Amino acid sequence: MKTRLGQYFAMPSLSLTIFEKLWLGIPVAVWFSFHPLIRFGQDASMYFELSIAVIYLVVLALSALPIIWKQRLELIKYRQVWLVGSFVLLSTLGLLWAENTLRAVLTVGIIGLLFTVYLASLATYNRFSKLLPSLVRIFIFSAGVMSVVAFIQFLAGIWLPRELTLLCAGCTANQLGFPRPNAFTIEPQFLASLLLAPALILINLVLTGRKVRWQKVFLVVIVFGLFLTLSRGAILPFGVAVLGLFILHRKYFSRIFEVIALVLVAFLGTVLLQGFAASVNPMVDETFSGAISKTVSQLSLGKINLPSQKSINHSQIKPKPRFDGYVEESTNVRTNLAGLAVDTWLSNPWRIIFGTGVGGSGVAMNQAFPSKIDTRQITQNQYLEILLEMGLTGLALFGAIIISLIYSLRKTKWLWLILAAYLLQWCFFSGYPNALHIYLVLIATYVYSSAQKKDFRRA
């Protein structure tokens, strides 16, 4: 196992450029999207912060500029460059009518950095295709490491204060009776989102490849970390994508049951650990069975409520967790934000066609509904954010990019399931800095799968 594992994670033998070497660091850098953070201050609509992930993206984009300049004449022959470039151009033109100019400039900057990385990757697609297996291996390995970090953070959250554990404000044990790890991200849902692609890649390997023990070990560890977050916005897409993989690889009947068993091991390990954490927590009054009941209720949207034992320890008074089961509040917040976003978008014809300008959703919704929302709020739905900030024009371009990506992946259909997971996840959050990994994964798959196809190369 050790020899095979070492061979699998070996680096590519080709001589790498600076851009390619920096690409190999991306699967590590993306995990640090919130901690550590450089803070510069704030205004009424946003915080001014820089994460390691964003800084690394800037460096990667700078290293890409010489490649783009050298290959500029070749790049303009690619149809997908014109398609993606149209989306970037519209977001940039939105600066002219942006309702939150500073945030718009910063958002366009992030979009521009991603576009720069995309162009350089596309310009060197032959070499990039050889680099991609190493990127996948590093991503899987780092996902395993971060799942262990999440486990350690979970245990630390039982006894240590939030400031020492880096747990977010809504991640502590006083919410449900046990912590929900977020590692170095801002919230558990973003940690879970980072774990999605590695988990799905491993499941595809177990279903279709040669049986290797380390793949199963990493799969259990990563799915365990995913379930620890208790993020419905990631676990639901994970379940849908896994079901899709089962349908796609239905001929591997016995291996499907093997994957089901591995996922169940991870899930049972998670709920048992959550029950243990609640029962031994010195600051919260919750039982082992009560914590398990809350986990099941949360994942089932309150549809399944298991019986639980009430605490009978009256020797010391400890507060009850804030929530008894399914946290309906988070669903209601997203639903209300969606309604406000649509109403704001419909408020005038210009917004319907071209939007408020990128970064302007919070200010626009606050102006329309000052008593219901503040200027720092976001839509928490990527599709509605694009609709509100870039109008029907932006949403149409975004949809065209997704359709183009789906078409380019037609010969590697299992990658559709990773895309499907991300498409579902975009219903639960919005923005770029905390979700850079999604766009970088899509860039990698887009370049690898479509750049070599003649029907996509010529404009």
C-alpha positions in Angstrom: 0.0 0.0 0.0 2.8 2.4 0.9 4.6 1.8 -2.4 1.4 2.3 -4.5 0.5 5.4 -2.5 3.9 6.9 -3.1 3.8 6.1 -6.8 0.3 7.6 -7.0 1.3 10.9 -5.5 4.5 11.2 -7.4 5.0 14.5 -9.3 5.0 14.8 -13.1 8.4 14.1 -14.7 8.1 16.9 -17.3 10.0 20.2 -16.7 7.5 22.7 -15.2 7.1 26.4 -15.9 6.5 28.8 -13.0 2.8 28.9 -14.0 2.6 25.1 -13.8 4.4 24.9 -10.5 2.1 27.5 -9.0 -0.9 25.5 -10.4 0.3 22.5 -8.4 -0.1 24.7 -5.2 -3.7 25.6 -6.0 -5.2 22.4 -4.5 -3.5 23.3 -1.2 -4.1 27.1 -1.3 -7.9 26.9 -1.8 -8.4 25.4 1.6 -7.2 28.7 3.2 -10.1 30.8 2.0 -10.7 32.5 5.4 -8.0 31.7 7.9 -5.5 33.2 8.2 -6.8 36.6 7.0 -5.3 40.0 6.5 -7.9 42.6 7.5 -7.8 46.2 6.2 -11.1 47.5 7.6 -14.7 47.7 6.5 -17.4 50.0 5.2 -21.2 49.9 5.3 -21.4 47.2 2.6 -18.3 45.0 3.0 -15.2 43.9 4.8 -11.8 44.5 3.3 -9.9 41.3 3.7 -7.3 39.2 1.9 -7.0 35.4 2.3 -4.2 33.1 1.3 -6.4 31.7 -1.4 -7.0 35.1 -3.0 -3.3 36.1 -2.7 -2.2 32.9 -4.3 -4.7 33.4 -7.1 -3.2 36.9 -7.7 0.3 35.4 -8.0 -0.9 32.6 -10.3 -2.6 35.1 -12.5 0.5 37.3 -12.7 2.6 34.3 -13.8 0.0 33.6 -16.5 0.4 37.0 -18.2 3.5 36.2 -20.3 1.9 33.0 -21.6 -1.3 34.9 -22.6 0.7 37.5 -24.4 2.8 35.0 -26.2 -0.3 32.9 -27.3 -2.7 35.9 -27.8 -3.2 35.3 -31.5 -3.9 31.6 -31.0 -6.3 32.2 -28.1 -8.7 34.4 -30.1 -9.4 31.3 -32.3 -11.2 29.5 -29.4 -14.9 29.9 -29.3 -15.1 29.3 -25.6 -12.7 32.2 -25.1 -15.2 34.5 -26.8 -18.0 33.0 -24.7 -16.4 33.3 -21.3 -14.8 36.6 -22.3 -18.3 38.0 -23.1 -19.3 37.2 -19.5 -16.2 38.9 -18.2 -16.7 41.9 -20.4 -20.3 42.3 -19.3 -19.2 42.2 -15.6 -16.6 44.8 -16.4 -19.0 47.1 -18.2 -21.2 46.9 -15.2 -18.8 49.2 -13.4 -20.4 52.0 -15.4 -23.7 51.6 -13.6 -22.6 49.7 -10.5 -24.6 50.6 -7.3 -21.7 49.6 -5.1 -18.6 50.8 -7.1 -15.8 49.7 -4.7 -17.3 46.2 -4.3 -17.9 46.0 -8.0 -14.2 46.8 -8.7 -13.0 44.1 -6.3 -15.5 41.5 -7.7 -14.5 42.3 -11.3 -10.9 41.9 -10.1 -11.6 38.3 -8.9 -13.4 37.4 -12.1 -10.5 38.9 -14.1 -8.0 36.8 -12.2 -9.9 33.6 -12.8 -10.3 34.5 -16.5 -6.5 35.1 -16.7 -5.8 31.7 -15.2 -8.3 30.1 -17.6 -6.6 31.8 -20.7 -3.1 30.7 -19.7 -4.3 27.1 -19.0 -6.1 26.9 -22.3 -3.0 28.3 -24.1 -0.9 25.4 -22.8 -3.6 22.7 -22.8 -1.3 20.0 -24.0 1.0 20.4 -21.0 -1.9 21.1 -18.7 -3.5 17.8 -19.6 -0.3 16.1 -18.4 -0.4 18.2 -15.2 -4.0 17.5 -14.3 -3.5 14.0 -12.8 -1.0 15.5 -10.3 -3.4 18.2 -9.5 -6.1 15.6 -8.8 -3.7 13.6 -6.5 -2.7 16.7 -4.6 -6.3 17.7 -4.2 -7.3 14.3 -2.9 -4.4 14.2 -0.5 -5.0 17.7 0.8 -8.7 16.8 1.2 -7.7 13.9 3.4 -5.5 16.1 5.5 -8.2 18.7 5.9 -10.7 16.1 6.9 -8.3 15.1 9.7 -8.0 18.8 10.6 -11.8 19.0 10.7 -11.8 16.0 13.1 -9.3 17.7 15.4 -11.2 21.0 15.3 -14.4 19.1 16.1 -12.8 17.5 19.2 -11.2 20.8 20.3 -14.6 22.5 20.0 -15.9 20.3 22.7 -13.7 21.8 25.4 -11.9 24.9 24.0 -13.3 28.4 23.3 -14.1 29.3 19.8 -11.3 31.8 19.5 -8.7 29.0 19.9 -10.4 26.5 17.6 -11.2 28.9 14.6 -14.8 27.7 14.7 -17.2 30.1 13.1 -19.9 31.8 15.3 -22.6 29.4 14.2 -20.4 26.3 14.4 -20.1 26.0 18.2 -21.6 23.3 20.4 -24.2 25.7 21.8 -26.1 25.5 18.5 -26.9 21.8 18.3 -24.9 20.2 21.1 -21.8 19.4 19.1 -19.4 21.5 17.0 -19.5 21.7 13.2 -16.0 22.1 11.8 -15.1 24.7 9.2 -11.3 24.2 9.2 -9.8 27.3 7.5 -12.9 28.3 5.6 -15.5 30.9 6.7 -18.4 28.3 7.3 -18.9 24.5 7.3 -20.7 24.6 3.9 -17.5 25.9 2.2 -15.4 23.2 3.8 -17.9 20.6 2.7 -17.9 22.2 -0.8 -14.1 21.7 -1.0 -14.5 18.1 -0.1 -17.1 17.3 -2.8 -14.9 16.9 -5.8 -12.2 14.7 -4.1 -14.9 12.5 -2.7 -16.7 12.1 -6.0 -13.4 11.4 -7.8 -12.5 8.7 -5.3 -16.0 7.1 -5.7 -15.5 7.0 -9.4 -12.1 5.4 -9.0 -13.5 2.8 -6.6 -16.3 2.0 -9.1 -14.3 1.8 -12.2 -10.6 1.4 -11.4 -8.3 -1.2 -9.9 -9.2 -1.8 -6.3 -6.6 0.0 -4.2 -6.9 0.0 -0.4 -5.7 3.6 0.1 -8.5 4.9 -2.2 -11.1 3.4 0.2 -9.3 4.8 3.2 -9.2 8.3 1.8 -12.8 8.0 0.7 -14.0 7.1 4.2 -11.9 9.9 5.7 -13.1 12.6 3.3 -16.8 11.6 3.4 -16.4 11.5 7.2 -15.2 15.1 7.1 -18.1 16.0 4.7 -20.7 14.6 7.1 -19.1 16.3 10.1 -19.9 19.7 8.6 -23.6 18.7 8.6 -24.0 21.1 5.6 -27.2 20.2 3.8 -26.1 22.4 0.9 -23.2 20.1 0.3 -24.5 16.7 1.5 -27.6 16.9 -0.8 -25.5 17.6 -3.9 -23.1 14.8 -2.8 -26.0 12.4 -2.6 -27.4 13.3 -6.0 -24.0 13.1 -7.6 -23.3 9.7 -6.0 -26.7 8.4 -7.2 -25.8 9.6 -10.7 -22.4 7.8 -10.6 -24.3 4.6 -9.6 -26.6 5.0 -12.6 -23.7 5.7 -14.9 -21.6 2.8 -13.7 -24.6 0.4 -13.0 -22.8 -2.5 -14.5 -20.3 -2.5 -11.6 -23.0 -3.9 -9.3 -20.9 -5.3 -6.5 -18.7 -2.2 -6.4 -21.8 0.0 -5.9 -22.6 -1.9 -2.7 -19.0 -1.5 -1.7 -19.2 2.3 -2.1 -22.5 2.3 -0.2 -20.9 0.4 2.7 -18.0 2.8 2.8 -20.3 5.9 2.8 -22.4 4.3 5.6 -19.3 3.6 7.7 -18.4 7.3 7.4 -21.9 8.4 8.2 -22.3 6.1 11.2 -18.9 7.2 12.5 -20.0 10.8 12.2 -23.3 10.4 14.1 -21.6 8.4 16.8 -18.9 11.0 17.3 -21.5 13.8 17.4 -23.5 11.9 20.0 -20.3 11.4 22.0 -19.3 15.0 21.7 -22.7 16.2 23.0 -22.7 13.8 25.9 -19.3 14.8 27.2 -19.5 18.5 26.5 -19.1 20.3 29.8 -20.9 23.5 28.6 -24.0 22.1 27.0 -26.8 20.0 28.3 -27.4 17.4 25.6 -27.6 13.6 25.5 -26.0 11.1 23.1 -29.3 10.1 21.6 -30.5 13.7 21.5 -27.5 14.7 19.3 -28.1 11.8 16.9 -31.7 12.7 16.7 -30.8 16.3 15.8 -28.4 15.2 13.1 -31.1 13.0 11.4 -33.7 15.8 11.8 -31.3 18.3 10.3 -30.5 16.2 7.3 -34.1 15.2 6.6 -35.4 18.8 6.9 -37.3 17.9 10.0 -39.1 15.0 8.3 -37.5 12.3 10.5 -37.5 12.7 14.3 -35.9 9.9 16.2 -36.8 9.4 19.9 -34.2 10.7 22.2 -33.4 10.4 25.9 -33.8 13.5 28.0 -30.9 14.6 30.3 -31.4 13.6 33.9 -28.3 15.1 35.4 -29.3 17.9 37.7 -26.0 18.1 39.6 -25.0 21.1 37.6 -27.0 23.5 35.5 -25.9 23.7 31.9 -27.7 25.5 29.1 -29.6 23.6 26.4 -28.5 23.9 22.8 -30.1 26.7 20.9 -31.8 24.3 18.4 -33.8 21.1 19.1 -33.5 19.6 15.6 -34.0 20.9 12.1 -32.8 24.5 11.9 -35.7 25.9 9.9 -34.2 29.4 10.3 -31.5 28.9 7.7 -34.0 27.8 5.1 -36.3 30.7 5.8 -33.5 33.2 5.5 -32.5 31.9 2.1 -36.1 31.8 1.0 -36.7 35.4 2.1 -33.5 36.6 0.5 -34.5 34.9 -2.8 -37.8 36.7 -2.7 -36.2 40.1 -2.0 -33.6 39.5 -4.8 -36.3 38.8 -7.4 -38.5 41.7 -6.3 -35.5 44.1 -6.5 -34.5 42.7 -9.9 -38.1 43.3 -11.2 -38.1 46.9 -9.9 -37.0 48.5 -13.2 -36.4 47.5 -16.8 -32.7 48.2 -16.8 -32.1 45.8 -14.0 -34.1 43.1 -15.7 -31.8 43.3 -18.7 -28.4 44.4 -17.3 -28.7 44.2 -13.5 -27.3 46.4 -10.8 -23.7 45.9 -11.7 -21.6 43.2 -10.0 -21.3 43.5 -6.3 -24.4 45.7 -6.1 -27.0 43.2 -4.8 -26.7 44.1 -1.1 -27.0 47.8 -1.7 -29.8 47.4 -4.2 -31.9 45.2 -1.9 -31.3 47.5 1.0 -32.5 50.5 -1.0 -35.6 48.6 -2.1 -36.3 47.1 1.4 -34.4 49.1 4.0 -36.3 47.6 6.9 -35.7 44.0 5.9 -32.0 43.8 4.8 -28.7 45.5 5.4 -26.2 46.5 2.7 -23.7 43.7 3.6 -26.2 40.9 2.9 -25.9 38.8 -0.3 -28.4 36.7 -2.1 -27.0 33.3 -0.9 -27.9 32.0 -4.3 -25.4 32.3 -7.2 -28.0 32.2 -9.9 -30.1 35.0 -8.3 -27.0 37.0 -7.7 -26.1 36.9 -11.4 -29.7 37.7 -12.3 -29.8 40.7 -10.0 -26.3 42.0 -10.7 -26.0 41.2 -14.4 -29.6 40.8 -15.5 -31.0 38.4 -18.0 -28.0 39.1 -20.3 -25.5 37.9 -17.6 -27.6 34.9 -16.7 -27.9 33.9 -20.3 -24.2 34.1 -20.8 -23.6 32.1 -17.6 -26.1 29.5 -18.8 -24.3 29.3 -22.2 -21.0 28.7 -20.5 -22.5 25.9 -18.4 -24.1 24.3 -21.5 -20.8 24.6 -23.3 -19.0 22.9 -20.4 -21.6 20.1 -20.3 -21.1 19.5 -24.1 -17.3 19.5 -23.7 -17.6 16.8 -21.1 -19.8 14.5 -23.2 -17.0 11.9 -23.6 -16.2 11.9 -19.8 -19.7 11.8 -18.5 -18.8 11.0 -14.9 -17.4 14.6 -14.7 -21.0 15.7 -15.3 -21.7 14.6 -11.7 -19.1 16.9 -10.2 -20.6 19.7 -12.3 -24.1 18.8 -11.1 -23.0 18.9 -7.5 -21.6 22.4 -7.9 -24.7 23.5 -9.8 -26.9 22.4 -6.9 -24.6 24.0 -4.4 -24.9 27.3 -6.1 -28.5 27.3 -4.8 -27.2 27.7 -1.3 -24.5 30.4 -1.5 -23.1 33.1 -3.7 -19.9 35.0 -4.3 -16.4 34.3 -5.4 -13.7 34.6 -2.7 -15.0 31.7 -0.6 -15.7 29.5 -3.5 -12.6 29.9 -5.7 -12.2 26.1 -5.8 -15.4 25.7 -7.7 -14.3 28.0 -10.5 -10.7 26.5 -10.6 -12.1 23.0 -10.8 -14.4 24.0 -13.6 -11.5 25.8 -15.4 -9.4 22.6 -15.1 -12.2 20.4 -16.5 -13.1 22.9 -19.2 -9.5 23.1 -20.5 -8.9 19.4 -20.3 -12.1 18.3 -21.9 -12.8 20.9 -24.6 -9.5 22.5 -25.7 -8.5 19.6 -27.9 -11.9 19.3 -29.7 -11.8 20.8 -33.2 -15.5 21.9 -33.1 -14.6 24.2 -30.2 -11.3 25.5 -31.3 -12.2 27.7 -34.2 -14.3 30.9 -33.9 
